Amino acid sequence: MKEQISYSKLALNAMCRASKEAQKKAAENNLKMPIWKNGNIVYIEPNKTLKKCS
């Protein structure tokens, strides 16, 4: 029997990996990261922790 694949979980995991990689590259290049917060774009230091992916 084949295992059910949840494509939404696969997509969320891929986005999580991409955000971690972007945060790592921003820290290496000393760049601020844009995030969406309360309807505005805010720039944060890459060393600040973002929401953790599950």
KEGUPA-232545 format. One record per atom (N, C-alpha, C, O): residue in three letters; residue number from 0; x, y, z. Coordinates in nm, 2 decimals. Layout:
// residues N
["ALA",NUM,[X,Y,Z]] ...
END
This chain:
// residues 54
["MET",0,[0.08,-0.12,0.00]] ["MET",0,[0.00,0.00,0.00]] ["MET",0,[0.09,0.13,0.00]] ["MET",0,[0.18,0.13,0.08]] ["LYS",1,[0.06,0.22,-0.08]] ["LYS",1,[0.13,0.34,-0.09]] ["LYS",1,[0.10,0.44,0.02]] ["LYS",1,[-0.02,0.44,0.07]] ["GLU",2,[0.20,0.51,0.07]] ["GLU",2,[0.18,0.61,0.18]] ["GLU",2,[0.12,0.74,0.12]] ["GLU",2,[0.16,0.78,0.01]] ["GLN",3,[0.02,0.80,0.19]] ["GLN",3,[-0.03,0.92,0.15]] ["GLN",3,[0.07,1.03,0.16]] ["GLN",3,[0.14,1.04,0.26]] ["ILE",4,[0.08,1.12,0.06]] ["ILE",4,[0.18,1.23,0.06]] ["ILE",4,[0.10,1.36,0.08]] ["ILE",4,[0.01,1.38,0.00]] ["SER",5,[0.13,1.43,0.18]] ["SER",5,[0.06,1.56,0.20]] ["SER",5,[0.15,1.67,0.13]] ["SER",5,[0.25,1.71,0.18]] ["TYR",6,[0.10,1.72,0.02]] ["TYR",6,[0.17,1.81,-0.06]] ["TYR",6,[0.18,1.95,0.02]] ["TYR",6,[0.28,2.02,0.00]] ["SER",7,[0.09,1.98,0.10]] ["SER",7,[0.09,2.10,0.17]] ["SER",7,[0.20,2.10,0.28]] ["SER",7,[0.27,2.20,0.30]] ["LYS",8,[0.22,1.98,0.34]] ["LYS",8,[0.33,1.97,0.44]] ["LYS",8,[0.47,1.97,0.37]] ["LYS",8,[0.56,2.03,0.42]] ["LEU",9,[0.48,1.91,0.25]] ["LEU",9,[0.60,1.92,0.17]] ["LEU",9,[0.63,2.06,0.14]] ["LEU",9,[0.75,2.10,0.14]] ["ALA",10,[0.53,2.14,0.10]] ["ALA",10,[0.55,2.28,0.06]] ["ALA",10,[0.60,2.36,0.18]] ["ALA",10,[0.69,2.44,0.17]] ["LEU",11,[0.53,2.34,0.29]] ["LEU",11,[0.57,2.41,0.41]] ["LEU",11,[0.71,2.38,0.46]] ["LEU",11,[0.78,2.47,0.50]] ["ASN",12,[0.75,2.26,0.45]] ["ASN",12,[0.88,2.22,0.48]] ["ASN",12,[0.99,2.28,0.39]] ["ASN",12,[1.09,2.32,0.43]] ["ALA",13,[0.95,2.29,0.26]] ["ALA",13,[1.04,2.35,0.16]] ["ALA",13,[1.06,2.50,0.19]] ["ALA",13,[1.17,2.55,0.18]] ["MET",14,[0.95,2.57,0.22]] ["MET",14,[0.96,2.71,0.26]] ["MET",14,[1.03,2.73,0.38]] ["MET",14,[1.11,2.83,0.40]] ["CYS",15,[1.02,2.64,0.48]] ["CYS",15,[1.10,2.65,0.60]] ["CYS",15,[1.25,2.64,0.58]] ["CYS",15,[1.33,2.72,0.63]] ["ARG",16,[1.29,2.54,0.50]] ["ARG",16,[1.43,2.53,0.46]] ["ARG",16,[1.48,2.65,0.39]] ["ARG",16,[1.59,2.69,0.41]] ["ALA",17,[1.40,2.71,0.30]] ["ALA",17,[1.44,2.82,0.22]] ["ALA",17,[1.46,2.94,0.31]] ["ALA",17,[1.55,3.02,0.29]] ["SER",18,[1.37,2.96,0.41]] ["SER",18,[1.38,3.08,0.50]] ["SER",18,[1.50,3.07,0.58]] ["SER",18,[1.57,3.17,0.61]] ["LYS",19,[1.54,2.95,0.63]] ["LYS",19,[1.66,2.93,0.71]] ["LYS",19,[1.78,2.96,0.63]] ["LYS",19,[1.88,3.02,0.68]] ["GLU",20,[1.78,2.91,0.50]] ["GLU",20,[1.90,2.94,0.41]] ["GLU",20,[1.91,3.09,0.39]] ["GLU",20,[2.02,3.14,0.38]] ["ALA",21,[1.80,3.16,0.36]] ["ALA",21,[1.80,3.30,0.34]] ["ALA",21,[1.85,3.37,0.46]] ["ALA",21,[1.93,3.47,0.45]] ["GLN",22,[1.81,3.33,0.58]] ["GLN",22,[1.86,3.39,0.71]] ["GLN",22,[2.01,3.37,0.72]] ["GLN",22,[2.08,3.46,0.76]] ["LYS",23,[2.06,3.25,0.69]] ["LYS",23,[2.20,3.22,0.70]] ["LYS",23,[2.28,3.31,0.60]] ["LYS",23,[2.38,3.36,0.64]] ["LYS",24,[2.23,3.32,0.48]] ["LYS",24,[2.31,3.40,0.38]] ["LYS",24,[2.30,3.55,0.42]] ["LYS",24,[2.40,3.62,0.40]] ["ALA",25,[2.19,3.60,0.47]] ["ALA",25,[2.19,3.74,0.51]] ["ALA",25,[2.28,3.77,0.63]] ["ALA",25,[2.35,3.87,0.63]] ["ALA",26,[2.30,3.67,0.72]] ["ALA",26,[2.39,3.69,0.83]] ["ALA",26,[2.53,3.69,0.78]] ["ALA",26,[2.62,3.77,0.82]] ["GLU",27,[2.56,3.60,0.68]] ["GLU",27,[2.70,3.60,0.63]] ["GLU",27,[2.74,3.72,0.55]] ["GLU",27,[2.85,3.77,0.56]] ["ASN",28,[2.64,3.79,0.49]] ["ASN",28,[2.67,3.91,0.41]] ["ASN",28,[2.63,4.04,0.49]] ["ASN",28,[2.64,4.15,0.43]] ["ASN",29,[2.60,4.03,0.61]] ["ASN",29,[2.57,4.14,0.70]] ["ASN",29,[2.46,4.23,0.64]] ["ASN",29,[2.47,4.35,0.63]] ["LEU",30,[2.35,4.16,0.60]] ["LEU",30,[2.23,4.23,0.54]] ["LEU",30,[2.11,4.22,0.63]] ["LEU",30,[2.10,4.12,0.71]] ["LYS",31,[2.03,4.32,0.63]] ["LYS",31,[1.90,4.31,0.70]] ["LYS",31,[1.80,4.23,0.62]] ["LYS",31,[1.80,4.23,0.50]] ["MET",32,[1.71,4.17,0.69]] ["MET",32,[1.61,4.09,0.63]] ["MET",32,[1.47,4.16,0.63]] ["MET",32,[1.43,4.20,0.74]] ["PRO",33,[1.40,4.16,0.52]] ["PRO",33,[1.26,4.22,0.52]] ["PRO",33,[1.16,4.12,0.57]] ["PRO",33,[1.17,4.00,0.52]] ["ILE",34,[1.07,4.16,0.66]] ["ILE",34,[0.97,4.07,0.70]] ["ILE",34,[0.84,4.15,0.70]] ["ILE",34,[0.84,4.27,0.70]] ["TRP",35,[0.73,4.08,0.68]] ["TRP",35,[0.59,4.14,0.68]] ["TRP",35,[0.54,4.14,0.83]] ["TRP",35,[0.53,4.03,0.89]] ["LYS",36,[0.51,4.26,0.88]] ["LYS",36,[0.47,4.27,1.02]] ["LYS",36,[0.36,4.38,1.03]] ["LYS",36,[0.39,4.49,1.00]] ["ASN",37,[0.24,4.34,1.07]] ["ASN",37,[0.13,4.43,1.09]] ["ASN",37,[0.10,4.52,0.97]] ["ASN",37,[0.08,4.64,0.98]] ["GLY",38,[0.11,4.46,0.85]] ["GLY",38,[0.07,4.53,0.73]] ["GLY",38,[0.18,4.61,0.67]] ["GLY",38,[0.16,4.69,0.58]] ["ASN",39,[0.30,4.61,0.73]] ["ASN",39,[0.42,4.68,0.68]] ["ASN",39,[0.54,4.59,0.66]] ["ASN",39,[0.55,4.49,0.72]] ["ILE",40,[0.63,4.64,0.58]] ["ILE",40,[0.76,4.57,0.57]] ["ILE",40,[0.85,4.63,0.67]] ["ILE",40,[0.88,4.75,0.67]] ["VAL",41,[0.91,4.54,0.75]] ["VAL",41,[1.00,4.58,0.85]] ["VAL",41,[1.14,4.51,0.83]] ["VAL",41,[1.13,4.39,0.79]] ["TYR",42,[1.25,4.58,0.85]] ["TYR",42,[1.38,4.51,0.83]] ["TYR",42,[1.44,4.48,0.96]] ["TYR",42,[1.44,4.56,1.05]] ["ILE",43,[1.48,4.35,0.97]] ["ILE",43,[1.54,4.30,1.10]] ["ILE",43,[1.68,4.25,1.08]] ["ILE",43,[1.72,4.22,0.96]] ["GLU",44,[1.75,4.24,1.18]] ["GLU",44,[1.89,4.18,1.18]] ["GLU",44,[1.87,4.03,1.16]] ["GLU",44,[1.78,3.97,1.22]] ["PRO",45,[1.95,3.97,1.08]] ["PRO",45,[1.93,3.82,1.06]] ["PRO",45,[1.96,3.74,1.18]] ["PRO",45,[1.92,3.62,1.18]] ["ASN",46,[2.03,3.79,1.28]] ["ASN",46,[2.05,3.71,1.40]] ["ASN",46,[1.94,3.70,1.49]] ["ASN",46,[1.93,3.62,1.58]] ["LYS",47,[1.83,3.79,1.47]] ["LYS",47,[1.71,3.78,1.55]] ["LYS",47,[1.64,3.66,1.51]] ["LYS",47,[1.63,3.62,1.39]] ["THR",48,[1.58,3.59,1.61]] ["THR",48,[1.51,3.46,1.57]] ["THR",48,[1.37,3.49,1.51]] ["THR",48,[1.30,3.58,1.56]] ["LEU",49,[1.34,3.42,1.41]] ["LEU",49,[1.21,3.43,1.35]] ["LEU",49,[1.13,3.31,1.40]] ["LEU",49,[1.18,3.23,1.48]] ["LYS",50,[1.00,3.31,1.36]] ["LYS",50,[0.92,3.20,1.41]] ["LYS",50,[0.98,3.06,1.37]] ["LYS",50,[1.03,3.05,1.25]] ["LYS",51,[0.98,2.97,1.46]] ["LYS",51,[1.03,2.84,1.42]] ["LYS",51,[0.94,2.76,1.34]] ["LYS",51,[0.82,2.76,1.36]] ["CYS",52,[0.99,2.69,1.25]] ["CYS",52,[0.91,2.60,1.16]] ["CYS",52,[0.89,2.47,1.23]] ["CYS",52,[0.98,2.42,1.31]] ["SER",53,[0.78,2.41,1.21]] ["SER",53,[0.75,2.28,1.28]] ["SER",53,[0.77,2.17,1.19]] ["SER",53,[0.75,2.05,1.22]] 
END
